[in-house]
Amino acid sequence: MNKETKTVLEQKQIPEGFIKVTDQPVKTLSSEQKVILNRKGNVLFNEGNIEGARRIFITTGYSDGLTRVADKYASEKKELKALKLYLLAHNERKTEPIYNKIAQTISMLISE
């Protein structure tokens, strides 16, 4: 994310999770490039650089990496960020509990 976009988001207080990201990995990457990047993403993740790993996994479309980053977000109670990555990873099993939580919250708000 460039500096100008980040400034606008901060001023408008728009969470980064609501910015549309592509569902498709970069198509110009070769299989070898994806492997190298995914390994780098795994190293970053294991070192605690979750954001760096997230960017790489989105670029390569590595669903296991996206799911691990999303699990980290979910454990930190950042469900919307987690949901976005679960969707990119096509992980329906992990999206359902978040959808249910959102539905329960909306139902509770409506009934009040």
MIZAPA-165860 format. One record per residue: residue number from 1; x, y, z of N, C-alpha, C, O, CB in turn. Coordinates in Angstrom, 2 decimals, always signed. Glycine has a CB too. Layout:
! residues N
   num    n_east   n_north      n_up   ca_east   ca_north     ca_up    c_east   c_north      c_up    o_east   o_north      o_up   cb_east   cb_north     cb_up
   NUM         X         Y         Z         X          Y         Z         X         Y         Z         X         Y         Z         X          Y         Z
...
//
This chain:
! residues 112
   num    n_east   n_north      n_up   ca_east   ca_north     ca_up    c_east   c_north      c_up    o_east   o_north      o_up   cb_east   cb_north     cb_up
     1     +0.85     -1.16     +0.00     +0.00      +0.00     +0.00     +0.90     +1.23     +0.00     +1.82     +1.33     +0.81     -0.97      +0.00     +1.21
     2     +0.63     +2.15     -0.91     +1.48      +3.32     -0.98     +1.14     +4.30     +0.14     +0.11     +4.18     +0.79     +1.34      +4.00     -2.35
     3     +2.02     +5.26     +0.34     +1.89      +6.21     +1.45     +0.61     +7.05     +1.33     -0.06     +7.31     +2.33     +3.12      +7.13     +1.49
     4     +0.28     +7.48     +0.11     -0.90      +8.31     -0.09     -2.18     +7.55     +0.27     -3.06     +8.11     +0.93     -0.96      +8.78     -1.54
     5     -2.27     +6.31     -0.15     -3.44      +5.49     +0.17     -3.55     +5.28     +1.67     -4.63     +5.37     +2.24     -3.39      +4.15     -0.55
     6     -2.42     +4.99     +2.30     -2.43      +4.77     +3.74     -2.89     +6.02     +4.48     -3.65     +5.92     +5.45     -1.03      +4.35     +4.22
     7     -2.44     +7.19     +4.05     -2.84      +8.45     +4.68     -4.35     +8.66     +4.54     -5.02     +9.04     +5.49     -2.08      +9.63     +4.06
     8     -4.88     +8.40     +3.35     -6.32      +8.55     +3.12     -7.09     +7.60     +4.03     -8.09     +8.00     +4.64     -6.68      +8.29     +1.64
     9     -6.63     +6.36     +4.13     -7.32      +5.38     +4.99     -7.30     +5.81     +6.44     -8.30     +5.70     +7.14     -6.67      +4.00     +4.85
    10     -6.16     +6.31     +6.90     -6.06      +6.76     +8.28     -6.97     +7.95     +8.54     -7.62     +8.02     +9.58     -4.62      +7.11     +8.63
    11     -7.02     +8.88     +7.60     -7.87     +10.06     +7.77     -9.35     +9.68     +7.76    -10.14    +10.22     +8.53     -7.58     +11.09     +6.67
    12     -9.71     +8.77     +6.91    -11.11      +8.36     +6.80    -11.45     +7.25     +7.78    -12.62     +6.89     +7.94    -11.40      +7.89     +5.38
    13    -10.44     +6.70     +8.45    -10.58      +5.61     +9.41    -11.25     +4.41     +8.76    -12.16     +3.80     +9.33    -11.39      +6.07    +10.63
    14    -10.80     +4.08     +7.57    -11.31      +2.92     +6.85    -10.36     +1.77     +7.11     -9.18     +1.86     +6.79    -11.45      +3.21     +5.32
    15    -10.86     +0.67     +7.69     -9.97      -0.47     +7.93     -9.42     -1.02     +6.62    -10.12     -1.06     +5.61    -10.70      -1.58     +8.68
    16     -8.17     -1.43     +6.64     -7.53      -1.97     +5.45     -8.28     -3.17     +4.91     -8.25     -3.42     +3.70     -6.09      -2.35     +5.74
    17     -8.97     -3.92     +5.77     -9.69      -5.11     +5.37    -10.79     -4.86     +4.37    -11.27     -5.81     +3.73    -10.25      -5.76     +6.55
    18    -11.22     -3.61     +4.21    -12.30      -3.32     +3.29    -11.81     -2.88     +1.92    -12.61     -2.46     +1.08    -13.19      -2.26     +3.86
    19    -10.52     -2.97     +1.69     -9.98      -2.64     +0.38    -10.00     -3.90     -0.47     -9.50     -4.95     -0.04     -8.53      -2.04     +0.49
    20    -10.56     -3.81     -1.64    -10.67      -4.98     -2.51     -9.28     -5.45     -2.94     -8.43     -4.66     -3.35    -11.53      -4.64     -3.75
    21     -9.09     -6.72     -2.83     -7.87      -7.33     -3.34     -8.29     -8.38     -4.36     -9.41     -8.90     -4.31     -7.01      -7.96     -2.18
    22     -7.41     -8.68     -5.25     -7.72      -9.64     -6.30     -7.75    -11.06     -5.75     -7.05    -11.40     -4.81     -6.71      -9.53     -7.43
    23     -8.57    -11.85     -6.36     -8.69     -13.26     -5.99     -7.67    -14.10     -6.75     -7.50    -15.28     -6.46    -10.10     -13.76     -6.27
    24     -7.01    -13.50     -7.70     -6.08     -14.23     -8.54     -4.63    -13.90     -8.20     -4.30    -12.72     -8.05     -6.35     -13.93    -10.00
    25     -3.78    -14.90     -8.07     -2.36     -14.62     -7.88     -1.77    -13.99     -9.14     -2.37    -14.03    -10.21     -1.59     -15.91     -7.51
    26     -0.60    -13.43     -9.00     +0.08     -12.84    -10.15     +0.37    -13.96    -11.15     +1.04    -14.94    -10.83     +1.41     -12.11     -9.73
    27     -0.13    -13.80    -12.36     -0.05     -14.87    -13.36     +1.31    -14.95    -14.04     +1.63    -15.97    -14.66     -1.11     -14.68    -14.41
    28     +2.10    -13.91    -13.92     +3.40     -13.92    -14.61     +4.47    -14.65    -13.82     +5.59    -14.81    -14.31     +3.85     -12.50    -14.89
    29     +4.15    -15.10    -12.61     +5.15     -15.83    -11.82     +5.25    -17.27    -12.30     +4.24    -17.93    -12.53     +4.79     -15.79    -10.32
    30     +6.47    -17.73    -12.45     +6.67     -19.14    -12.80     +6.51    -19.98    -11.54     +6.48    -19.46    -10.43     +8.09     -19.36    -13.44
    31     +6.40    -21.28    -11.72     +6.28     -22.19    -10.57     +7.49    -22.07     -9.65     +7.35    -22.10     -8.43     +6.14     -23.64    -11.06
    32     +8.66    -21.93    -10.24     +9.89     -21.80     -9.45     +9.88    -20.51     -8.64    +10.28    -20.50     -7.47    +11.12     -21.84    -10.36
    33     +9.41    -19.42     -9.25     +9.33     -18.14     -8.53     +8.34    -18.23     -7.37     +8.59    -17.70     -6.29     +8.92     -17.02     -9.48
    34     +7.22    -18.90     -7.60     +6.22     -19.07     -6.54     +6.81    -19.87     -5.37     +6.61    -19.52     -4.21     +4.96     -19.78     -7.08
    35     +7.54    -20.92     -5.69     +8.15     -21.74     -4.64     +9.12    -20.91     -3.81     +9.10    -20.97     -2.58     +8.89     -22.95     -5.26
    36     +9.95    -20.14     -4.48    +10.93     -19.30     -3.78    +10.21    -18.27     -2.91    +10.57    -18.07     -1.75    +11.87     -18.60     -4.78
    37     +9.20    -17.61     -3.47     +8.47     -16.61     -2.70     +7.72    -17.23     -1.52     +7.71    -16.67     -0.43     +7.49     -15.88     -3.60
    38     +7.11    -18.40     -1.74     +6.38     -19.06     -0.66     +7.32    -19.47     +0.47     +6.96    -19.38     +1.64     +5.64     -20.30     -1.19
    39     +8.52    -19.91     +0.12     +9.51     -20.24     +1.15     +9.88    -19.00     +1.94     +9.99    -19.04     +3.17    +10.76     -20.87     +0.53
    40    +10.08    -17.89     +1.23    +10.38     -16.62     +1.89     +9.21    -16.21     +2.79     +9.43    -15.75     +3.91    +10.68     -15.50     +0.85
    41     +7.99    -16.37     +2.31     +6.80     -16.07     +3.12     +6.74    -16.92     +4.36     +6.38    -16.43     +5.44     +5.55     -16.28     +2.30
    42     +7.08    -18.20     +4.24     +7.10     -19.09     +5.40     +8.14    -18.65     +6.42     +7.89    -18.67     +7.63     +7.36     -20.53     +4.98
    43     +9.31    -18.24     +5.94    +10.36     -17.75     +6.84     +9.87    -16.50     +7.56    +10.00    -16.39     +8.78    +11.67     -17.45     +6.04
    44     +9.30    -15.56     +6.80     +8.78     -14.34     +7.42     +7.71    -14.65     +8.45     +7.72    -14.08     +9.54     +8.22     -13.41     +6.35
    45     +6.81    -15.55     +8.13     +5.75     -15.93     +9.07     +6.35    -16.50    +10.35     +5.96    -16.12    +11.45     +4.79     -16.96     +8.42
    46     +7.30    -17.43    +10.19     +7.92     -18.06    +11.36     +8.73    -17.07    +12.19     +8.91    -17.27    +13.40     +8.82     -19.20    +10.92
    47     +9.22    -16.01    +11.56     +9.95     -14.97    +12.28     +9.01    -13.95    +12.92     +9.46    -13.06    +13.65    +10.91     -14.26    +11.34
    48     +7.72    -14.09    +12.67     +6.74     -13.17    +13.24     +6.38    -11.99    +12.36     +5.63    -11.12    +12.78     +7.25     -12.66    +14.53
    49     +6.91    -11.95    +11.14     +6.59     -10.88    +10.21     +5.34    -11.30     +9.43     +5.42    -11.68     +8.26     +7.79     -10.57     +9.24
    50     +4.21    -11.21    +10.09     +2.95     -11.70     +9.53     +2.53    -10.88     +8.31     +2.05    -11.44     +7.33     +1.85     -11.67    +10.60
    51     +2.72     -9.56     +8.37     +2.31      -8.71     +7.26     +3.15     -8.97     +6.00     +2.62     -8.98     +4.89     +2.41      -7.25     +7.65
    52     +4.44     -9.18     +6.18     +5.29      -9.50     +5.04     +4.89    -10.83     +4.42     +4.84    -10.96     +3.20     +6.75      -9.55     +5.47
    53     +4.62    -11.80     +5.27     +4.18     -13.11     +4.79     +2.84    -12.98     +4.06     +2.64    -13.59     +3.01     +4.07     -14.11     +5.96
    54     +1.93    -12.21     +4.62     +0.61     -12.02     +4.01     +0.74    -11.47     +2.59     +0.08    -11.95     +1.68     -0.25     -11.08     +4.87
    55     +1.58    -10.46     +2.42     +1.75      -9.85     +1.10     +2.27    -10.87     +0.08     +1.80    -10.93     -1.06     +2.70      -8.65     +1.17
    56     +3.23    -11.66     +0.51     +3.78     -12.69     -0.40     +2.73    -13.73     -0.75     +2.57    -14.09     -1.91     +5.02     -13.37     +0.23
    57     +2.01    -14.22     +0.26     +1.02     -15.27     +0.02     -0.13    -14.78     -0.85     -0.68    -15.55     -1.65     +0.47     -15.79     +1.34
    58     -0.51    -13.51     -0.72     -1.53     -12.96     -1.61     -1.00    -12.92     -3.04     -1.72    -13.25     -3.98     -1.97     -11.54     -1.15
    59     +0.24    -12.51     -3.19     +0.86     -12.41     -4.52     +0.92    -13.77     -5.21     +0.65    -13.88     -6.41     +2.26     -11.82     -4.40
    60     +1.28    -14.80     -4.45     +1.44     -16.13     -5.05     +0.15    -16.94     -5.04     +0.04    -17.93     -5.77     +2.52     -16.89     -4.32
    61     -0.83    -16.53     -4.24     -2.07     -17.30     -4.13     -1.91    -18.57     -3.33     -2.66    -19.53     -3.53     -2.58     -17.62     -5.49
    62     -0.93    -18.61     -2.42     -0.62     -19.80     -1.63     -1.67    -19.97     -0.53     -1.61    -19.31     +0.50     +0.81     -19.70     -1.02
    63     -2.61    -20.86     -0.76     -3.77     -20.98     +0.14     -3.38    -21.43     +1.55     -3.97    -20.94     +2.51     -4.75     -21.96     -0.44
    64     -2.42    -22.33     +1.69     -2.03     -22.76     +3.04     -1.43    -21.59     +3.82     -1.71    -21.42     +5.00     -1.01     -23.93     +2.95
    65     -0.61    -20.80     +3.16     -0.02     -19.64     +3.81     -1.08    -18.61     +4.18     -1.05    -18.05     +5.27     +1.02     -19.00     +2.92
    66     -2.02    -18.37     +3.27     -3.12     -17.44     +3.54     -3.94    -17.91     +4.74     -4.34    -17.10     +5.57     -4.02     -17.29     +2.31
    67     -4.18    -19.20     +4.81     -4.95     -19.75     +5.92     -4.20    -19.60     +7.24     -4.81    -19.27     +8.25     -5.27     -21.22     +5.66
    68     -2.89    -19.84     +7.23     -2.11     -19.68     +8.46     -2.10    -18.23     +8.94     -2.21    -17.96    +10.14     -0.68     -20.17     +8.25
    69     -1.97    -17.29     +8.01     -2.01     -15.88     +8.39     -3.41    -15.54     +8.92     -3.54    -14.83     +9.92     -1.65     -14.96     +7.17
    70     -4.44    -16.03     +8.26     -5.81     -15.78     +8.71     -6.04    -16.38    +10.10     -6.71    -15.76    +10.93     -6.82     -16.37     +7.71
    71     -5.51    -17.56    +10.35     -5.63     -18.17    +11.68     -4.99    -17.28    +12.74     -5.51    -17.14    +13.85     -4.97     -19.58    +11.70
    72     -3.87    -16.68    +12.39     -3.19     -15.76    +13.31     -4.08    -14.56    +13.61     -4.24    -14.16    +14.76     -1.84     -15.29    +12.72
    73     -4.66    -13.98    +12.55     -5.58     -12.85    +12.74     -6.77    -13.26    +13.61     -7.16    -12.53    +14.52     -6.07     -12.33    +11.38
    74     -7.34    -14.42    +13.32     -8.50     -14.89    +14.08     -8.15    -15.04    +15.56     -8.96    -14.71    +16.43     -9.01     -16.23    +13.52
    75     -6.95    -15.54    +15.85     -6.54     -15.71    +17.25     -6.34    -14.36    +17.94     -6.38    -14.28    +19.17     -5.24     -16.52    +17.32
    76     -6.14    -13.31    +17.15     -5.98     -11.96    +17.69     -7.30    -11.19    +17.66     -7.32     -9.98    +17.86     -4.91     -11.19    +16.90
    77     -8.40    -11.90    +17.40     -9.74     -11.31    +17.33     -9.89    -10.29    +16.20    -10.63     -9.32    +16.34    -10.08     -10.65    +18.65
    78     -9.18    -10.51    +15.11     -9.28      -9.66    +13.91    -10.02    -10.47    +12.84     -9.47    -10.84    +11.81     -7.85      -9.21    +13.39
    79    -11.31    -10.74    +13.15    -12.07     -11.65    +12.31    -12.28    -11.16    +10.88    -12.26    -11.97     +9.95    -13.40     -11.89    +12.94
    80    -12.46     -9.86    +10.67    -12.68      -9.39     +9.29    -11.42     -9.54     +8.44    -11.51     -9.90     +7.27    -13.12      -7.92     +9.30
    81    -10.26     -9.28     +9.03     -9.01      -9.51     +8.29     -8.86    -10.99     +8.00     -8.44    -11.38     +6.90     -7.79      -8.98     +9.10
    82     -9.19    -11.81     +8.98     -9.10     -13.27     +8.79    -10.06    -13.72     +7.69     -9.70    -14.53     +6.84     -9.41     -14.01    +10.11
    83    -11.28    -13.20     +7.73    -12.28     -13.59     +6.73    -11.79    -13.30     +5.32    -11.95    -14.12     +4.42    -13.61     -12.87     +6.99
    84    -11.21    -12.14     +5.12    -10.71     -11.77     +3.79     -9.69    -12.80     +3.29     -9.75    -13.21     +2.13    -10.07     -10.36     +3.83
    85     -8.78    -13.21     +4.15     -7.76     -14.17     +3.72     -8.32    -15.57     +3.54     -7.92    -16.29     +2.63     -6.62     -14.21     +4.73
    86     -9.26    -15.96     +4.41     -9.91     -17.27     +4.22    -10.63    -17.30     +2.87    -10.61    -18.32     +2.18    -10.91     -17.56     +5.37
    87    -11.26    -16.19     +2.50    -11.94     -16.14     +1.20    -10.94    -16.25     +0.06    -11.18    -16.97     -0.91    -12.75     -14.83     +1.07
    88     -9.82    -15.55     +0.18     -8.79     -15.64     -0.87     -8.22    -17.05     -0.96     -7.83    -17.50     -2.04     -7.67     -14.64     -0.60
    89     -8.18    -17.75     +0.18     -7.66     -19.11     +0.21     -8.72    -20.14     -0.18     -8.44    -21.34     -0.26     -7.12     -19.43     +1.60
    90     -9.95    -19.66     -0.42    -11.08     -20.55     -0.74    -11.30    -21.57     +0.36    -11.58    -22.74     +0.09    -10.84     -21.27     -2.07
    91    -11.17    -21.13     +1.61    -11.31     -22.01     +2.77    -12.70    -21.82     +3.39    -12.86    -21.07     +4.35    -10.19     -21.73     +3.82
    92    -13.67    -22.51     +2.83    -15.06     -22.37     +3.27    -15.26    -22.86     +4.70    -16.09    -22.32     +5.43    -15.98     -23.12     +2.34
    93    -14.53    -23.87     +5.09    -14.67     -24.41     +6.45    -14.36    -23.35     +7.50    -14.98    -23.33     +8.56    -13.74     -25.63     +6.64
    94    -13.41    -22.49     +7.22    -13.01     -21.46     +8.18    -13.88    -20.20     +8.07    -13.98    -19.44     +9.03    -11.55     -21.10     +7.98
    95    -14.51    -19.99     +6.91    -15.33     -18.78     +6.76    -16.68    -18.93     +7.46    -17.22    -17.94     +7.96    -15.55     -18.48     +5.29
    96    -17.23    -20.11     +7.51    -18.56     -20.32     +8.07    -18.70    -19.82     +9.51    -19.67    -19.13     +9.81    -18.91     -21.78     +8.02
    97    -17.76    -20.15    +10.43    -17.92     -19.65    +11.80    -17.91    -18.12    +11.88    -18.59    -17.53    +12.71    -16.81     -20.21    +12.68
    98    -17.14    -17.48    +11.01    -17.10     -16.01    +11.01    -18.41    -15.46    +10.48    -18.95    -14.50    +11.03    -15.91     -15.49    +10.16
    99    -18.93    -16.06     +9.42    -20.24     -15.64     +8.90    -21.31    -15.78     +9.98    -22.15    -14.90    +10.15    -20.63     -16.48     +7.65
   100    -21.27    -16.89    +10.71    -22.25     -17.10    +11.78    -22.13    -16.04    +12.87    -23.14    -15.56    +13.39    -22.08     -18.50    +12.39
   101    -20.92    -15.69    +13.22    -20.70     -14.66    +14.24    -21.23    -13.31    +13.76    -21.85    -12.58    +14.53    -19.19     -14.56    +14.59
   102    -20.99    -12.99    +12.50    -21.49     -11.74    +11.93    -23.02    -11.76    +11.93    -23.66    -10.77    +12.30    -20.95     -11.53    +10.48
   103    -23.61    -12.87    +11.52    -25.07     -12.99    +11.49    -25.67    -12.85    +12.89    -26.70    -12.19    +13.06    -25.49     -14.32    +10.88
   104    -25.04    -13.46    +13.89    -25.52     -13.34    +15.26    -25.44    -11.90    +15.75    -26.35    -11.42    +16.43    -24.72     -14.26    +16.19
   105    -24.36    -11.23    +15.41    -24.20      -9.83    +15.81    -25.28     -8.96    +15.18    -25.88     -8.13    +15.85    -22.81      -9.32    +15.43
   106    -25.52     -9.16    +13.89    -26.55      -8.38    +13.19    -27.92     -8.68    +13.78    -28.71     -7.76    +14.01    -26.54      -8.69    +11.68
   107    -28.20     -9.95    +14.04    -29.49     -10.33    +14.63    -29.67     -9.66    +15.99    -30.76     -9.17    +16.30    -29.58     -11.85    +14.78
   108    -28.63     -9.64    +16.77    -28.69      -9.02    +18.09    -28.96     -7.51    +17.96    -29.77     -6.96    +18.71    -27.38      -9.27    +18.87
   109    -28.30     -6.86    +17.01    -28.51      -5.44    +16.81    -29.91     -5.13    +16.32    -30.50     -4.12    +16.72    -27.51      -4.91    +15.85
   110    -30.43     -5.98    +15.46    -31.77      -5.76    +14.92    -32.83     -5.94    +16.00    -33.81     -5.20    +16.04    -32.03      -6.72    +13.75
   111    -32.64     -6.92    +16.87    -33.65      -7.23    +17.89    -33.66     -6.20    +19.02    -34.61     -6.16    +19.81    -33.40      -8.62    +18.46
   112    -32.64     -5.37    +19.11    -32.62      -4.37    +20.20    -33.43     -3.17    +19.92    -33.50     -2.26    +20.74    -31.24      -3.94    +20.49
//
